[in-house]
Each structure stands twice: as structure tokens, then as C-alpha cells.
């Protein structure tokens, strides 16, 4: 299974982004408003420069207190991004996310973001694939 099949099944194909210069408080508001756990950091809404998660914000709140909310997103974002393409294999993505201990991956084509997939998206796709294989095998066994 390829990443493109996950992107086709997602309700929203767009990627929520925020400027690296925005205050962390704006990122927290955006995450809450959209009901998402991660926002991609981008100056132009096309190129992924980093990623900021709820966990990043909470971790910094625990370390330095509420003062971090006035700091810039770029101060706390993860800038070493792992990305994939729409032709990437879902099994490979699952392994990368598990080994790297991250839950979101930008999908990039020709340097521009075309989507964002989550660990939940990947697991859902794998479960659907396993269910289809099971049904096909049961059908063969029963002679249908």
C-alpha cells in the first residue's frame, strides 16, 4: 500500500501550517481550534520547515513555565523533519514512525507539501488492508 491511498481517504487534504515567527500561544490556539495534535511550520504554506506538536508545547511549559507561550514557534519546533512522498510504502512509513517515535509525517512532492499523514492514518490503512486480505482468504477457503 502506498501513501497516496491514505491521502485519498483523508477527509481534508490540506495541511495546517503556522509561521516560524508566530508566538507559541498562537500555535496552541490553532491546535485547539482545529482539534489536531501537530502543526507544520512553514513561511510560505508550501515548504515544511519544521513541526510543532502539543507535546513540544507541554514539555516546554513544564520546563520553563507560561513564559514560553510568548516565544516564537521556531524556538521549539522540530526542524529535522522526516518526510515521505505519495509513492512511499506504508510499511516503511510505519517502521520509520515507530523507530523515530513520532506520529506525524509531511508528504512532500517536488519540495512542496501535498499532505500530512499521522500514525493513526497509517494504522487505519493497515487494518483495512488486513481486513480485505482476511475476507479474500475466507472467500477462497469457502469456495466463493
Steps between C-alpha positions, in 0.01 A plus 500: 500500500624849413462832684286635215221261601501648851490856365200412278308363798560799728210740550722806455794504263639833621781549749456735795806726523632780717779752451830434681477860629158452660480483880458157654168618647365535142610144423325373815179684399519359148548145627201539735274660235574235238500210747840381377820399676758640262549801276754524218725806519526680167577855388327454163233233572673272248840408645528310828763667719406322820223349705359596840286267708290530812767294674769752404296781655413306817862389543618862482222618734622244753861615465469876487142592586245709314762747380574265213162587347639838390805341335505427127388170352845458340655488849321172586422335167666181385702607198646162401195377316448154363282523191360260243348515153164379377684200350651397836410158634272503806696216669820708474323806643364297792850375578651852478235646729537218753881512507512881501224527762301762310138503390478735202679515166470763225446364150721696260508501119757713313580691821138595571268353763205309359374353825569385852452146625474387859582175669125454542449538124766236433358255756145550366621428144688188611196370691281551192754316287516208744119481513482485119763226490310304766176526306672391179659199671171398662334528160762274342474244779121489476517478120338835417 
